[in-house]
């Protein structure tokens, strides 16, 4: 089972849901923020290839 712990995105209007959402202004910030959250949350980052990365905790 897996749980989405956070969402990092360039697309403010296209994101919603129950996980914390981090909106960033460019690709560099997308990668930096996702990398930091991946370490902090002990989660796996998955790039959806549409300007959004989800951080998932696999059990």
N, C-alpha and C positions, 0 to 999 in steps of 0.2 A: 504494500500500500504506500502511497505517496501523498504528501501534503504540500500545497503551494504556500511558501512562507513569505514571499515578496514578489513584486513585479516592478521592473525598471523599464521605462519606456520614453521614447521621443514623442509619442502620440497621445497628447492629453485627452482628446475627445473620443478615442477608440478604446479606452481602458476602463474597466469597472470590476467590481467583485468584492469579496470579503478580505482579501489579503492586503497588507500595506502596499501602497503604490508610490513609487518615486519617479517623478517626471524630471527628465534631464534635458539640457538644451542642445547637445551634440553627441556624435558617436564616441568621442574620447571620454566624455563624462559617463556615457552609457556603460562602457567597458570598465572604467575605474570604479564606479559605484557598484556595479554587479560583482566585480572581483572582491571588493571590501565586504559586501554583504554575504558573499559566498563563504568567506572565512569566518565572519562574525556568527552567522547562523548555522555553520557547519552543514551547509546545503550544497546542492549541485546546481550550477547555472546552465540553463538551456536557452539558446538563442533561437527565437522563432523566425528570424530572418525578415522581419517586417518592422524593425526598429524597437522591438520589445524582447526583453530577456526575463524569463521567470526563474525564480530560485525555489527549488523543490527539495524537501527533506524526504529521502527514501528510507523506509523502515525495513 
